[in-house]
């Protein structure tokens, strides 16, 4: 049996090659000149996805526009992020990315961060200072992570000031024998991790290793096709990374394709639980997998963060974007807490709920965006993870089927104090910012959001 390989690549001698000079701005950043002075304004950046030249939603890239909390709360205020004059966008700022950017932000809203997704500069990290409206000034150094993460990296802000990018290669089937007498061995994937100093814009550390399945798990047919949404625990000594796990049944007879390659049948129903990859921080060593048997739904998300460190120091993890569960990783054991299980269906008294995005606020209180399998649309709930209760909050757009598309792409829920900011626009349709006051458990409709065909708002920061 092939043993796990674990290679740490310290790139201190290679940082100069990874840190690039500034690239040219996008053509339509007409109002992108930022003010280097900080006047103390708390900005809320709204991001939106626009179509490519063929009209494919989301493939054109991402635009940003910054407003004040007062603007956000004003139902007479309007943001027209996708307004065009001919073929030129009039408002906002185009973040560098060939396709939809995966945007992160500092907690105070003063900076946006992005690693470009696909294209010539895929894998390049950029940092922007926010100065209001379409004024985003590129600051710090560009950092090319492509040599470790590739040109389509998965990454998030894992803690304030710390970005983490991750990548898992496709599971490579290993078998022996000749047709038709093949014997299954394993489906291993190579894992790559890069940590980034968001304040000073440089790569801190990198690691490359085989996904740390046990010999028993390998033999049973487990594999991982994607890892994502890393979060750093409260003690800042463990990094938890969500996993998209699959399984085949090695005991069954494989099918053989035209090239003579065997393929064993899927056996996902017998996966023994949701799994999280854990490595030590900051060294990125001692990789292992922890498993919760409370659900089999994966926790790697899509474009949204699934894990947050709670006020109590535990990590709370949603099985987004296909499940209704929130699990807990203990601050004491650094493993799943088998005694804790929040289920949104149970809390709301419904069936078929799927968490699409959520945001932990404080003291066990969080806000959830979800869909249901019974009625198309998108819904908002405020939940209490301590007493495992939930209250649905009504919006005017919740029954619009096009909102389910938007929530499937949703990236970030804005938070200032007790107020949560939700830009809700059904795909291709106008909408509003909705503000949830988590203390009073109320929701109010704020600023108008103008959309356009193939466009919708992705998040607030």
N, C-alpha and C positions, 0 to 999 in steps of 0.2 A: 504494500500500500504506500502510495506516495505521501511523504510527510509534508506538513505545512512549511512553507518558506516564508521568512519574515526578513525584509530588508529595509533598513532605515537609510534614507538618502538625505544627508545634511548638505544643503546647497549653499553654505556660506561662501564658498569660492565661486559660486555660479550666480549669485544675486545680481551682479552687474549686468550679466547677460539677460536676466529676467526682467530687469527694470528698464523700461523703454522711455524714449522721449515722447512728448505729446504728439498726437496725431491731429490731422485736420478735423475741424468741426463739421457736422452734417450741414448740408446746404440750406436747410430750412430753419436754422437756429438764429433767426433775425433778431430776437430780443434776448440773446443768451449772455450778454455782457453783465456779469455779476458785480455787485458792490462789495469790495473786500472789507468794508467796515461792517461790524455787527452792531445794529442798533437795539438789540435785545428783543426784537419781535419774534414771537413763537409762530413759525410757519407750519402749515399743514400741506404737504405735497400730495396732490392727486395724480395718479398715473392712469393712463389709458392705452389700450392696444388698438392699432389701426391696420387695415388690410394692405396687402402688397399690390403690385400693379395689376394682377389678375383678379383682384377682389377677394382673395382668400383671407378671411378674418384672422387677425393676429399675426400674420406672416410679415407685415410691413415694419413692425417695430413698436416702440413704446414712447409716448410723450408724457411730459410732466408739467404741472402748473401748481404754483404755491399760493395759498390763500391764508388769511388769518382765521382764528377760531370765531371771531365776530362775523366774518364773511360766511363761514360755514354754517352758522346758526341762522342766517338771514334768508328766509324763503324768497325774498325779492332779488337776491344776488344771483347772478348767472355765470357759470363757467362754460365756455364754448371751446373746448380743447381741440376739437377736430374741424374748426372753421377753416375754409380754404379760400384763397384768391387764385383762381386758375388751378395750377398744380402745386401751389405753395401753401403750406400751413401758416396761418396768421398768428395764432396764439400758442403759447407754451414752448417747450424745449424738447428736442428729440434726443433722447439718451442714446449713446453709441451702442448699437446692436443691430445685426442684420435681421433678427427676428425678435419676438417678444422678450424683453429684458427681464431678468429676475432681480428686482430692485430690493435693496435693504436700506435702512436709515439709522442714523444715530438716535438715541432715545429723545434728545431735545429737538429733533427735527432740523438741525442746522446742516446736516450733511446727508446726501444720498450716496449709495455705493452700488456698483454694478459690475458683473463680469459678462462681457459680451458673449452672446449665444450664436454660434455658427458663423459662417462667412470668413473673410480674409483675416479679420482680427478676433475671431472666436477665441475665447480664453483670456482676453486682455481685461484686466481690472481697471476701473475708473472711479474716481471720487469727485463729487460735485458739492460745492458750497451753495446753499439755498439762500436767495436774497429776495424772493417774492415774485409773483406772476411767472413769467418765463425766464427769469434771471437766475441761471445756474452756471456757476463758474467752476471750471475744472481745476482742481487743486491737487497738490501732491504729485507723485510719479505714477505713470502707467506701469502696471506690472503684468507681465505675460505669464500666465499659469498654464498655457497650453502644453508645455513640455512635460508636465506632470498630470494635468487633468484633462487634456484634450481640448478640442474647440467647442464642445457642447457641455460645459461643466454644470454639475448640480452644486449649489452653494447657498449658504445663509449666514447671517450674523448669529454666531453660536453663543455669544455673550457680548456685552457692550465693549466695543473696541477690538473684537476678535472675530474675524471671518474664517469660515472653514469650507473648503471645497472638497467634494468626494466624487469618486468614480468607481464603478464596478464593471469590469469587462463582461461580455456575454459568457454565460456558462459554457465551458468547453467539455464536450462529451468524451470520456475516456472509456474504452472498452477493449476487449481482446477476443481472439478467436476468428473464425471464418464463417461465412454464411453457409447454412442458416444457424450455426451454433455459436452465436455471440454471447459473451458474458459481460454484463454491465460492471463498471468499476466506480466511476464518479462523474460529477459535473462541477468542476472547480472554476472559480472566477478570481481574477486578480483585482485587488483593491488598491486604490491610490487615494492619498489624503494630502492636502496642503493647507496649512494654517497661515492666515494673513493678519498682519498688524494693520487695522483699519485707520488708526490715528497717524501712523508714520508711513503707511503704504509700502510695505515690503513683506516678502514671504518669510515666515518665522521658521517653519520646519516642514518636512515632507516625509511620507512613508509609503512603501509599496510592499504588499504581502498577499499571499493567497488567503481567500476567505476562510476563517478558522472553524470549519466544520469539524466535528469529531469523526473518527473513523466509522462509527456506527451511523451517523447522519449521512455521510458520503455513501456508504453502502446501501442506505435506505432510499437513496434517490433525491436527496435535497439539493437545491441549487438556489442561487440568488442572481437576479437579472438587473437589479438596480438598488442603489443605496442613496439616501438623501436625508435632508433636514437635521443635520447634526446639532446637538445642543450641549453646552458645557454645564456641568452640575454646579451647585452652590459652592462647593469646596474647591472648584476649579482644578480637580485632579482626575476627572473622568469625562470622556466624550462619548455621548450616546448617539448612535446613527441608525435611523430607520431603515428597514429592509423590505424589499419586495421578494418574497420567498415563493418558490414553486417546488413541486415534487413529481417525480415519475415513479412508476412501479417496476422495479428491476426483476420482479418475479414473473412478470407477464412476458409473452412472446413479442419481440419487437417487430415493427414493420420495417421493410427494407426498401429504400428508394432506388431510383434508376441508376444511381452511382454506387450502389451497394452499401450505403451507409445506414446503419440501424437506427431506429427511433423507438424509444420505449413509451408506452401510453401514460398520459397525465394521471396523477393520483393526488390532486390537490385536496380532495375531501379528507384525506388521511394525514394532512399536515397537523402536527401536534400543538400548534399555537402560533401567536405572533412573536416575531423575533427582533431583537435589537443587537447591533454590533457595538461592542464596548472596547475602547482603548484608553490607556493611561494618557493623561495630559500633563505637561506639554510634549513629552517624549514620543507619544504615539506608539507605544510598545504594548506588549502583553494583550494582544487582541483575543477576544472571546465573544461568545454569543450567549445572551440571556433570553429565556423563553417564558411567555405567559400563556398558560393553558386556558385562560378565561375567554379567549376569542381566537379565531383563526384568521381574522381579517388583518391585512398588512397595514403598516403604520408609516410608510415612506412618503405619503402625501402625493401631490402632483406639482403644483407651484406654490403651495401654501405651507406655512410652518405648522407642524403637528405637535411639537413638544415645548413646554415652558417650565421654568423653575418656579415653584410656588412660594408664597410667603413663608410657608412652613419648611422650606428647604427641599421638599420632595420634588421629583420631576413628574409632571402630569403629561400623558401622551395619548393623543386621539388616534383612532384607527381611521383617519381621514385618508382618502376622500370617499371610501366605499362603506364605512362602518358607522355604528352609533356608539361605540365604546370610548371611554376615557379610562386609561389604566394609570397606575402609579408605580414609579421606580423609587425605592426607599433611599433616603439620604444616608441611612445607617449601613445597609447591606450592599448598596449599589446593584441591587437585583430587583426584579419585580416583586411587589407586595401582593401576595396571593389573596390577602384578605380584603383588598380594595378593588371595586369595580363599579364605575358609573356607566349607566346605559341611558342614552337620550330617549329611546322609545319608552322605557319604564318610567322615566322622570316626567315625560309629557303625556303618557297614557295613549301612545299611538303605535303604529307599526311602520316599518319601511323607511325609517329616518336614516339619512346618510350625511354625516358631518362633512361639509365642503371647506370650511375655514373656521377658525376659532381664535380667541384671544383671552388669555388669562389676565385678569386685572389685579386683584389682590384679595387676600384673606379667603381664598376658595371661590371667589366670584369670577365668572367668566361670561363671555358673550359668544354665541355659536350661530353660524350661518349654515343652514341645512336644507336639503331637499327631501322629498319622500318618493317612494316608488309608486304610490297610489295616485297622487295628483301632481302634475307638472307645475313648476313654480320654484320659488325660493323663499325661505322663512328665517326669522330671527328669534332667538330665545336667549334669555338670561338664565344662567344656571348657577347652582351652589354646589360645589364639589364636596363640601363638608357634610351637608345633610342630604345630598343627592336629589335635590329638587330642581325643577325647571319651570319657567314661565314663558309662554309664547308672547311675543310682542308684534302687533299687527302693523303692516305697511300697506300702502296703496298698490304696490306692484307685486305683492307676494304671489298672486295667482297667475301672473303672466308667465306662460311656458318658456318664453325667451330668457327669463331670469335664471333658469336652471343652467343654461349655457354659460352665462356670465359667471355664476358661482363656481362652475367647473374650472374656470381659469383664475379665480380670485387669488390674490397674493398676500394682501396685508390689511389688517384692521387697525385703524389709527387709535391712539390712546393718549389723552391728556387728563391727568387727575382721575376723576370719577367718570369722565365722559369718553365714550367710544364713538368713533366716526366711521360710518359705513356708506361709501359711495355705491348706490344701488341703481344700476341701469340695465334693464333687459337688453340683450344683445341687439344693437342697431336702433335702440329706442332711447328717448329722453328719460331722465329719472331725477333723483335728488340725493343729497347727502342726508342720511338719517342719523340722528344723535341719540345714543342710549345713555341715560344717566343711571349708572349701576347702583348708586346709593338709593335713589328714589324708585328704581325699576320702571322708568318711563322712557318712551321713545317719541321724538319730535322730528318733523320734517324740516330740513334746512334748505341750503342753496340748491338752485336748479342746475342740473347737469345736462348739457346738450350733447347728444350723441350723433352718429352718422352711420350710414350703411356699412356693415362690417366692422364697426367700432364699438367699444364699450369700456367702462372704467374698471380698473383692476385692483385698485387699492388706495388707502390713505396712510400717510406716514407722518 
